[in-house]
Amino acid sequence: MVDMDPARRAKEIYFIRHGESESNIHFYAGRVAKARSILDPGLSENGFEQAKNASADAVLREATTSEKQVLICISPLRRTIQTAM
């Protein structure tokens, strides 16, 4: 017998990391102190491009445009909000 209760059906979980941040650029250029001084870095130009490319991913697009209920959870950091938008 198939359980038709939606609350009991399997859930799908997708994990996406935020795009490259402004502090990532400083850190990988060897400016560690500068990278750590930015308390809530936003996305770099490359990070915005990475976020745009992630939203074009076929699996992610299908998951967020289907008839399924979707819950998107993000941290309150600027780079994660920018990635989710």
DRENKE-585548 format. One line per field, with one value per residue (C-alpha): residue number from 0; residue in one letter; x, y, z. Coordinates in steps of 0.02 Angstrom, whole numbers, plus 32768, in hexadecimal, padded with zeros to 4 digits. Example, Ala and Ser with C-alpha at 12.3 -4.5 7.8 and 13.67 -1.06 7.14 Angstrom:
// DRENKE-585548
n (0;1)
res (A;S)
east (8267;82AC)
north (7F1F;7FCB)
up (8186;8165)
// end
This chain:
// DRENKE-585548
n (0;1;2;3;4;5;6;7;8;9;10;11;12;13;14;15;16;17;18;19;20;21;22;23;24;25;26;27;28;29;30;31;32;33;34;35;36;37;38;39;40;41;42;43;44;45;46;47;48;49;50;51;52;53;54;55;56;57;58;59;60;61;62;63;64;65;66;67;68;69;70;71;72;73;74;75;76;77;78;79;80;81;82;83;84)
res (M;V;D;M;D;P;A;R;R;A;K;E;I;Y;F;I;R;H;G;E;S;E;S;N;I;H;F;Y;A;G;R;V;A;K;A;R;S;I;L;D;P;G;L;S;E;N;G;F;E;Q;A;K;N;A;S;A;D;A;V;L;R;E;A;T;T;S;E;K;Q;V;L;I;C;I;S;P;L;R;R;T;I;Q;T;A;M)
east (8000;8044;803C;7FF0;8008;807D;80C6;8109;8151;820B;8252;82D9;8363;83D9;8472;84BD;8552;8553;85B5;8661;8661;86C4;872A;8756;87AF;8818;883C;887B;88E3;893F;88E6;88A6;8894;882D;87C1;879F;8779;86DD;8658;85CB;8614;85A4;85BF;8648;861E;8655;85E6;854D;8577;858A;84E0;8491;84DD;849F;83EE;83FA;8426;83A2;838C;8379;8305;8294;8290;825E;81E1;8181;80DB;8137;813D;81E7;823B;82DB;8345;83D8;8442;8429;84D2;84D2;852E;84B1;841C;8469;8486;83D3;8389)
north (8000;80AC;8133;81CB;8240;82C9;82E5;8233;822F;823E;82EE;832F;839C;8404;845C;84F0;8553;860F;865B;86A7;8737;87D8;8792;86F5;8764;87B7;8712;86B8;8750;8740;87D2;8769;87FB;885C;87C2;87AA;8863;8858;8821;87FA;87F2;87F6;8795;87C5;87DC;8728;86F3;8742;86E4;8641;865D;8680;85E0;857B;85B8;8576;84C6;844F;83EA;8485;84DA;8441;8436;84EC;84FC;845A;8447;840C;8473;84C5;8508;856C;8583;85FA;864F;8709;8734;87AB;8734;86A8;871C;875D;86AB;8678;870E)
up (8000;7FD0;8055;7FFF;8094;8050;80FE;80FE;804F;8031;802B;7FB8;7FFF;7F95;7FDB;7F7F;7FBB;7FA7;7F16;7F27;7FA3;7FA9;8039;7FD4;7F56;7FDD;8035;7F99;7F6A;8010;8063;80F3;816E;80EF;80CD;8186;81A0;8132;81AE;8134;8084;7FED;7F4E;7ED4;7E1C;7E02;7E95;7E44;7DA3;7E05;7E57;7DAE;7D68;7DFD;7DDE;7D2C;7D68;7D21;7DC1;7E2D;7DB1;7DAA;7E68;7E7F;7DEF;7E09;7E63;7EFF;7F9C;7FAA;8046;802D;80C9;80CB;814D;816B;811F;808A;8014;8033;801A;7F78;7F3C;7F63;7F08)
// end
